[in-house]
Amino acid sequence: MDGKARRQAGLPYLCDAAMLAEQSACRKKLAAFNDCPFEEKERLEALLREIFGTVGAAPWVNAPFRCDYGYNIHVGDHFICNYNCVMLDVAPITIGDNVQIAPNVVISAAGHPVHPETRATQYEYGRPVRIGNDVWLGAGVIVNPGVTIGDGAVIGSGSVVTRDIPPMVIAAGNPCRVLREITEADRYTYYKQERFDFDPFEA
């Protein structure tokens, strides 16, 4: 198996010339995307569809955005991603519908051996990251390799997600842990459980 085949199979691999060429091609596409004027929304969406593996309806990504390969990133409908997001997509990063990502988020599917002598061999590995539908990642969140975040979860700003997060919870911290469930009582609240002064579903 070549390096790419080993990487896609989840085995330790060395980043070879073919993978570096793919990264170079991705960076050229990213440069075009990141330099595209904000007003050219149709061109921005077209460029994003060239970078990502699959894209649902009505995506929006605020530049700058960075990734390794692009084709390992799969996003659903109404994906919103704010400034300075980094996705290290050496393994698949799969994101559901209606996901919102705040500024300065890192989603890393990439890892390295812990022992320094083993790490010096330059071997690396990837583990898929899965983010469900209706998830909100707060500013500065870091998602580690192999993590799954369940539908409807909210991850608080600055959290480091090292393990799976179940659906419909608020989780935060380093390491990220569940604080509480999201309940029916949250339906008509926003900042720190302040209540809407109108019905948001009828506005």
C-alpha positions as CSV (number, residue, x, y, z in Angstrom):
1,M,0.0,0.0,0.0
2,D,1.2,3.5,-0.8
3,G,1.0,6.3,1.8
4,K,-2.4,7.5,0.7
5,A,-3.9,4.1,0.8
6,R,-2.5,3.5,4.3
7,R,-3.8,6.9,5.4
8,Q,-7.3,6.3,4.1
9,A,-7.3,2.8,5.8
10,G,-6.5,4.4,9.2
11,L,-3.0,2.9,9.3
12,P,0.2,4.8,10.2
13,Y,1.7,6.4,7.1
14,L,4.4,8.7,5.8
15,C,3.3,11.9,4.0
16,D,4.9,11.2,0.5
17,A,5.3,13.3,-2.6
18,A,1.9,12.4,-4.0
19,M,0.2,13.6,-0.8
20,L,2.3,16.8,-0.8
21,A,1.2,17.4,-4.4
22,E,-2.5,17.0,-3.3
23,Q,-1.9,19.5,-0.4
24,S,-0.3,21.9,-2.9
25,A,-3.3,21.6,-5.2
26,C,-5.7,22.2,-2.3
27,R,-3.7,25.3,-1.2
28,K,-4.1,26.8,-4.6
29,K,-7.9,26.3,-4.4
30,L,-7.9,27.7,-0.9
31,A,-6.0,30.8,-2.0
32,A,-8.6,31.5,-4.7
33,F,-11.4,31.0,-2.1
34,N,-9.7,33.1,0.6
35,D,-9.0,35.9,-1.9
36,C,-12.5,36.0,-3.4
37,P,-14.5,39.1,-2.6
38,F,-17.2,38.7,0.1
39,E,-19.8,40.0,-2.4
40,E,-19.2,37.3,-4.9
41,K,-21.4,34.7,-3.1
42,E,-22.0,32.4,-6.1
43,R,-18.3,32.2,-6.9
44,L,-17.5,31.6,-3.3
45,E,-19.9,28.7,-3.1
46,A,-18.6,27.3,-6.4
47,L,-15.0,27.4,-5.1
48,L,-16.1,25.7,-1.8
49,R,-17.7,22.9,-3.8
50,E,-14.4,22.4,-5.6
51,I,-12.5,22.1,-2.3
52,F,-14.8,20.0,-0.2
53,G,-15.7,16.4,-0.9
54,T,-19.5,17.0,-0.6
55,V,-21.5,20.1,0.2
56,G,-25.2,20.4,0.9
57,A,-27.5,23.3,0.1
58,A,-26.7,26.9,1.0
59,P,-23.2,26.7,2.6
60,W,-21.4,29.7,4.0
61,V,-17.8,29.9,5.0
62,N,-16.1,33.1,6.1
63,A,-12.5,33.4,4.8
64,P,-9.9,32.6,5.8
65,F,-10.3,28.9,5.9
66,R,-7.6,26.3,5.9
67,C,-7.5,22.5,5.3
68,D,-5.1,19.8,4.1
69,Y,-6.9,18.0,1.3
70,G,-10.5,19.2,1.2
71,Y,-11.9,16.1,-0.4
72,N,-12.1,14.4,3.0
73,I,-14.5,17.2,4.3
74,H,-18.3,16.5,3.9
75,V,-20.8,19.0,5.1
76,G,-24.6,19.0,5.0
77,D,-27.3,21.6,4.3
78,H,-27.0,25.2,5.7
79,F,-23.5,24.8,7.0
80,I,-22.2,28.0,8.5
81,C,-18.5,28.4,9.4
82,N,-17.0,31.6,10.7
83,Y,-13.5,33.1,10.3
84,N,-10.2,31.3,10.8
85,C,-11.4,27.7,10.8
86,V,-8.8,25.0,10.3
87,M,-9.7,21.4,9.4
88,L,-6.9,18.9,9.3
89,D,-8.7,16.4,7.1
90,V,-6.2,13.5,6.8
91,A,-9.2,11.3,7.6
92,P,-12.9,12.1,6.9
93,I,-14.5,15.0,8.7
94,T,-18.3,14.6,8.3
95,I,-20.6,17.4,9.4
96,G,-24.4,17.2,9.4
97,D,-27.1,19.7,8.5
98,N,-27.6,23.1,10.2
99,V,-24.2,23.1,11.9
100,Q,-22.8,26.5,13.0
101,I,-19.0,26.9,13.7
102,A,-17.8,30.1,15.4
103,P,-14.4,31.8,14.8
104,N,-11.0,30.1,15.4
105,V,-12.3,26.5,15.5
106,V,-9.9,23.7,14.8
107,I,-11.2,20.2,13.8
108,S,-8.3,17.8,13.6
109,A,-8.5,14.3,12.3
110,A,-4.6,14.1,12.4
111,G,-2.4,12.6,15.1
112,H,1.2,11.6,15.8
113,P,2.8,8.9,18.1
114,V,3.3,10.0,21.7
115,H,6.8,8.6,22.2
116,P,9.4,11.2,20.9
117,E,11.6,8.6,19.1
118,T,8.6,7.1,17.3
119,R,7.3,10.6,16.5
120,A,10.7,11.4,15.0
121,T,10.1,8.7,12.3
122,Q,7.6,11.1,10.8
123,Y,4.8,8.5,10.9
124,E,1.4,10.0,11.4
125,Y,-2.2,8.7,11.4
126,G,-5.8,9.9,11.0
127,R,-9.1,9.1,12.8
128,P,-12.5,10.3,11.4
129,V,-14.4,13.1,13.1
130,R,-18.2,13.1,13.0
131,I,-20.3,16.1,13.9
132,G,-24.1,15.6,13.9
133,N,-27.0,17.7,12.8
134,D,-27.8,21.0,14.5
135,V,-24.5,21.3,16.4
136,W,-23.0,24.6,17.5
137,L,-19.3,24.8,18.1
138,G,-18.4,28.0,20.1
139,A,-15.4,30.2,19.4
140,G,-12.0,28.6,19.8
141,V,-13.2,25.0,20.1
142,I,-10.7,22.3,19.3
143,V,-12.1,18.9,18.2
144,N,-9.5,16.0,18.4
145,P,-9.2,13.0,16.2
146,G,-11.8,10.2,16.4
147,V,-14.4,12.3,18.2
148,T,-18.2,12.1,17.5
149,I,-20.4,15.0,18.6
150,G,-24.1,14.1,18.7
151,D,-27.1,15.9,17.1
152,G,-28.1,19.2,18.7
153,A,-25.1,19.5,21.0
154,V,-23.6,22.9,21.9
155,I,-19.9,23.0,22.7
156,G,-18.8,26.0,24.8
157,S,-16.1,28.4,23.7
158,G,-12.6,27.4,24.2
159,S,-13.4,23.7,24.8
160,V,-11.0,20.9,23.9
161,V,-13.2,17.9,22.8
162,T,-11.2,14.7,23.5
163,R,-14.0,12.2,23.7
164,D,-17.5,11.7,22.2
165,I,-20.3,14.1,23.2
166,P,-23.9,12.8,23.3
167,P,-26.8,14.4,21.5
168,M,-28.7,17.4,22.9
169,V,-26.3,18.5,25.6
170,I,-24.3,21.6,26.5
171,A,-20.7,20.6,27.0
172,A,-17.6,22.7,27.8
173,G,-14.2,22.7,29.3
174,N,-10.7,21.2,28.8
175,P,-11.2,18.4,28.6
176,C,-14.8,19.0,27.4
177,R,-17.5,17.5,29.6
178,V,-21.3,17.5,29.6
179,L,-22.7,20.3,31.7
180,R,-26.4,19.6,31.2
181,E,-29.0,18.4,28.8
182,I,-30.8,20.7,26.4
183,T,-34.5,20.5,27.3
184,E,-37.9,21.9,26.1
185,A,-37.4,24.8,28.6
186,D,-34.6,26.0,26.3
187,R,-36.9,26.4,23.3
188,Y,-37.8,30.1,24.1
189,T,-34.5,31.2,25.7
190,Y,-31.3,32.6,24.3
191,Y,-28.4,34.2,26.2
192,K,-28.0,32.6,29.7
193,Q,-31.7,31.5,29.6
194,E,-33.1,34.9,29.0
195,R,-36.5,34.6,27.4
196,F,-37.4,35.9,24.0
197,D,-39.8,38.9,24.1
198,F,-41.7,37.4,21.1
199,D,-42.3,34.0,19.7
200,P,-39.2,33.2,17.5
201,F,-41.1,30.5,15.6
202,E,-43.8,32.9,14.5
203,A,-41.6,36.0,13.7
